[in-house]
Amino acid sequence: MSRRFRGESQHKVDTKGRVSIPASFRRVLEAGDPNWKSGETPELVIVYGDHRRKYLECYTMAAIDEVDDKIDALPRGSMERKMLQRLFHGQSFPTTVDETGRLVLPIKLRQKIGLENEAFFIAAGDTFQIWKPETYDTEERAREDEWLDNLPEDFDPMAFLDASTGD
């Protein structure tokens, strides 16, 4: 099983769109890049998606290869395959981490999510997301709070894990 991204942090974005990636995230990117060698910088793919997506989703090369394999398994010419190709191939940006551990985010990607001076990073298993901090706070935290508020006060979310295995 491949390594997973874990944690969250906030980092400054400079005027050229450079932002440091959390060190632990860089280790996962290295482990998820089959072409990476010590002393080199890992590759990744940033999926920015359609107009509804308010964050950037960063995939290791192994994770995006898995997505690509699933897209390729769909019938050629099907609407599902065409749309997924557009979302994951067309609306994406292949890049590398620079030698100082930073990403350079093009202006198009920064403008899409309203990223200015700060970027919020949050782990999502085999991907991580980059958000404008205020957007994450108002939208994602509100969604999380709503979900938790609909559960009984003493409910342990770990119970969902047992349900997923049929135990």
N, C-alpha and C positions, 0 to 999 in steps of 0.2 A: 504494500500500500504506500502511495506516495505521501510526502509530507504535506501538511495542511497549514494554511495561513491562520494565525491566531492573534487576537488583540485589536486595539484601535489606537490611533494617535493623530495629532494635528501637527502640520508642518507649514512653514512659510513658503509662499510661491513668489519668486522674483519677477521682475518686469519682462524677462525673456521666457517665462513659463517653466523655469527649472524648479523642481521640488524634490527634496530628499525623500527616499523611500525608507520606511522603517527597516533597520538592519535585519531583524528576524524575517521580514518579507523577502529581502534580497536572498537569504539562504534558501528559501523555498523556491524562488525563481531559478536559482542556480540548479537545485535538485530537479526541477521540472523542465530543464532545457537539456535534451540529449546531446546537443553539440557543445555545451559549455565545458570549458577546461579552466583549471586554476589559473588565475592571472588575467582571464578574459571577462567580458561583461555578458550577462545572460540576456537572451531575447525574451520578449513577451508580446502579447497582442492586446491592445486596448479596444474593447467594443464600446462604441458610444451609442449605437442603436437609433431608434426612431425618435420623433419629437416628444413622446411621452416619457422617455427615460431621462431622469434628472441626475444621473451619476455616470461615471465611467467605470466599466467592469474590466479588470485586468486579469488576463489568463496566462498561466504558464504555457509553454509550448506543448507539454504533455496534455494539459487540460483542453487546449483549443484543438489539438489533434483528435481527442476523444469526441468533441462536438462535431468536428468535420467528418469523422467516420460515421456518426449517426445521421448527419445530413446526407452524406453519400449513399446511405442505405435506403433512403426514400426514393420512390419511383421518379425517374428522370422525367421532367416536364410537369410534375405535380405542383399544384399551387403551394403546398406546404414546403416543398424543397426550394422552390423559387423564392419564397418569402424568407425562409431561414438563411438561404445564401445571401440575400440582400442584407439581412440584419447582422449576420456574423462574418460575411466576407466583404460586402460593400461598405457597410457602416462600421468599419474597424480600422485600426491604425497599428501596423506592426512596428515595433521599435526595440531599442535596447536600453539597458540601464547604462548610464555613462560611468566613466572610471572613478568618479567621486560618489557613486551611489545615488545619483539623481535621475529622474525622468525629465525630459523636455517635452512639455505638453504644448502642442501647436495652438495658436490663437483660436482656431475653429473649435477645438475641443473645450478650451477654457470658456469661450463665449457660450457654447451650447449649455453648459451647466452653471454659468454665471460665476465661475471661479476667478477670484481676484487675488487677495493677499494671503489667504490661508486655505489649506486643503485638509479635509478630514478623511483619514484612511480607516477602513474597517474590514476585518477579515470576513470571508464568506466561504470557508472550506477550501476548495481548490481554486478559488479566485479571491481577489480583494477588490473593494470598491473605493473610488475617490469621489467625495461629495464636497459641495460648498457647505461649510459647517452649519450655516443658518438653515439651509434647506434640509439637511439631515435632522437637525434639532426640531424643526417644526413639522416635518412630514413623517419621517421614519420613526422617530421617537413617539409621535402621536399614534402611529399605527401599532407600535409595540405596546403602548399603554392601553389602547383599546382592546387588543387581543388579551392582554393579561387581566384587564378589568372584567372580561366576560368569563373568566375562570373562577371557580370557588376560591375563597381567601386562602385556604390551606392546601390548594392543589399544587402538586409537584410536577412541573413540566417534564421531568424524566419519565413519567408514566407514558408519554407519547412514544418513547423509544421501545418500551415493551410491546405496545400495540403494533409497531411497525414490523416486528419479527414474529408476530402471531402467538407470543407467549401469554 
